[in-house]
Each structure stands twice: as C-alpha cells, then as structure tokens.
Amino acid sequence: METTDLQDGFFQSISYDSTLRHLHVRFADGNYYLYSEVTQMDYLGLMSSKQMKSFFEDKIIPRFPSRKMNE
C-alpha cells in the first residue's frame, strides 16, 4: 500500500491499496476514513490535483462508500 504524508491543513495522509481498491484518508483533525471501490484513476486524479480538497469533496466523497475507522 502506497502512503503519502501531506499535512496540508486538511489531509494528514492518504494511502491507496490497489488490490482492494481502498483509499485510506487521515484528516488533519485526526479522523480516519476508508473509502471503498476507488479506482486507481480516481486515486491518481486526487494525488495529481492542484486542488486536492476540492477534488476529494467533488469526486471522491459523493461517489464511493466510506466508513469511519477506529484505531
């Protein structure tokens, strides 16, 4: 699984499991969510976006099922 640390004020880190198609998102506030069925194209679109927060809110949240993870 590939993990990218961002710490940009909104995201803390983003990880992607291409086998399971899971996007792991840890937010700056400490919340951790798992998004299912995320395509590699959507993951790459998010990571290459100049406006990652907007891409995430517009293209990931409304399209993919998610659940809050407890650690």
C-alpha positions as CSV (number, residue, x, y, z in Angstrom):
1,M,0.0,0.0,0.0
2,E,1.4,3.4,-1.0
3,T,1.1,6.2,1.6
4,T,1.7,9.9,1.1
5,D,2.1,12.2,4.1
6,L,0.6,15.6,3.3
7,Q,-0.1,17.6,6.5
8,D,-1.6,20.4,4.4
9,G,-4.2,21.5,7.0
10,F,-7.0,19.3,5.6
11,F,-5.3,16.0,4.9
12,Q,-2.7,14.4,7.1
13,S,-2.0,11.3,4.9
14,I,-3.5,9.4,2.1
15,S,-2.9,5.7,1.3
16,Y,-4.2,3.6,-1.5
17,D,-4.5,-0.2,-1.8
18,S,-4.8,-1.0,-5.5
19,T,-5.6,-4.7,-4.9
20,L,-8.6,-4.0,-2.6
21,R,-9.3,-0.5,-4.2
22,H,-9.4,1.1,-0.8
23,L,-8.5,4.7,-0.2
24,H,-7.4,5.4,3.3
25,V,-7.7,9.1,4.3
26,R,-6.4,10.5,7.6
27,F,-7.5,14.1,8.1
28,A,-5.7,16.8,9.9
29,D,-8.2,16.7,12.7
30,G,-7.3,13.0,13.4
31,N,-10.3,11.4,11.8
32,Y,-9.6,8.3,9.6
33,Y,-11.9,7.1,6.9
34,L,-11.7,4.2,4.5
35,Y,-13.3,4.7,1.0
36,S,-14.2,1.5,-0.9
37,E,-14.2,0.7,-4.6
38,V,-12.0,3.7,-5.5
39,T,-10.4,3.2,-8.9
40,Q,-6.7,3.8,-9.5
41,M,-7.6,6.5,-11.9
42,D,-9.6,8.4,-9.2
43,Y,-6.7,8.0,-6.8
44,L,-4.2,9.3,-9.3
45,G,-6.5,12.2,-10.1
46,L,-6.7,13.1,-6.4
47,M,-3.0,12.9,-5.9
48,S,-2.2,15.0,-9.0
49,S,-4.8,17.6,-8.4
50,K,-3.7,21.1,-7.6
51,Q,-6.9,21.5,-5.6
52,M,-6.9,18.2,-3.7
53,K,-9.5,19.2,-1.1
54,S,-11.9,20.2,-3.9
55,F,-11.3,17.1,-5.9
56,F,-11.8,15.0,-2.9
57,E,-15.1,16.7,-1.9
58,D,-16.4,16.7,-5.5
59,K,-15.2,13.4,-6.9
60,I,-14.5,11.0,-4.0
61,I,-17.0,11.7,-1.2
62,P,-20.2,11.6,-3.3
63,R,-19.1,8.5,-5.4
64,F,-17.6,6.0,-3.1
65,P,-18.9,4.3,0.1
66,S,-17.0,5.1,3.2
67,R,-16.7,4.2,6.9
68,K,-15.0,5.9,9.8
69,M,-12.2,3.7,11.2
70,N,-11.4,3.4,14.9
71,E,-7.8,2.8,15.9
